[in-house]
Structure formats: structure tokens, C-alpha cells
Amino acid sequence: MKKRYLVWTLLLALVLSGCGQKPETQPPAKEEPVAEQPAAETPAETLPAEDRNPTAAELGREEKKDLMFMVEGMEEAVPATLYIGQGYSIYIPDEGWKLEKDMDDGIPEDTWESTVNHDVELRVLHLGEKTLEEAKAWVTAAEDDYGLVEDKQGGLGGTDPEDQEMMEVRFYPAGNQMYAVLYEYPVEAAEGFGTRLGVIADTFEIMK
């Protein structure tokens, strides 16, 4: 009887001890790393078309070219680069010219001055919504030292007798906008600088 009692006691103790054990906890499931989605590539910031100058290719012009000058019967090839300004483009020789930007009576003005002779320069004026007649009147008044008169090509030309300098002016309408290209040089440099400036001015184009 005592043996049976002991057996039951042991069995009961084993059962109770089994109930008291904490269930074996499973280790937390290993989290699979989440593959980061590649960030969508954002295009390089670009200015709106109306706020940036087009490229030479967009204008259908070469970025670089040689300008051919005929000086004293000799042909001279000079490397030049296309300058793209506000509504226009023009080829400027790579050496010998310095660009300055200014505002003259509210008119934006880009000026290339010769680094060899400071009396030689070419200017591009953005004359706004002036008509051809208004543009001619404005330039004539602004450059009254030259006594400008209309030439056969519809531009202006004249000489400053005091400083012995010459000026030629060409006009380029673009829709309701007007541009003028002015170049000036000493009378004695007409064969050299006068010829070169004329060739450079010939490369001026307004943007379509």
C-alpha cells in the first residue's frame, strides 16, 4: 500500500513539474532584409526653355568655325566660337576680344572690345519693341558724334571728325523685337579692323 502510494506520489510530482515548465519559446523569426527600392533617378535640373539659351546644335549652327578675313589682299583664317546671347548668336574670334555687358538708357548692350586697340569695338543692342524707324532715330541720337546717315543697305554709317573714327550700324528685326549691331574703328584702321568687324557682323543671326 505504501509502495502504491509512493508511486502515485512520484507520478503526481512528475506531472506537476511538467506543468510548471515554461514552454520552449521559439526564437523570433529572422527578418529578411527588405531590399531597398532604388530611388527613381531625378533628371538633372534644367531651366525652362524660355529661361535658357539654346545650344549651337539647337540653332543649327557650328559651335566653332574659322572666320575668313581678306586683309590687304591676303586671306586669313581665324578660329571663332559661337556666342549665344539674348535672342541672337554671333561668331567671335577666340583671341583678341573682350566681352563687356552693360545697360545704356535701359537698352541691354553686349560689347566686344579689341584687346589690341581700345578704339575698336563691336556692340549688339537689344532695342526692344522699337520699329526700324524708331531704332534708327534712337541710334542716331545716341551716337550723334558720328553724323550717321542711311546707307544703301538700309543701315547707318558715319564718321566722327574729331576723333577720326568710323561707325557702321546694321538693324535686325525679329518679330516685334529689334536688334542693332554697331561697330566702330579708327579711320586709318578701315582696311584692317574695318574689314574684320564687317565679317564678324555678317555672322550675326537672330533666333527664329
Secondary structure, DSSP 8 states (H G I E B T S, - for coil): -HHHHHHHHHHHHHHHHHHHS---------------------------GGGS---HHHHT--SEEEEEEEETTEEEEEEEEEEE-SSEEEEEESSSEEEEEEEETTEEEEEEEESS-TT-EEEEEE-TT--HHHHHHHHHHHTGGG--EE-TTSSEEEEETTTTEEEEEEEEEETTEEEEEEEEEEGGGIIIIIHHHHHHHHT-EE--
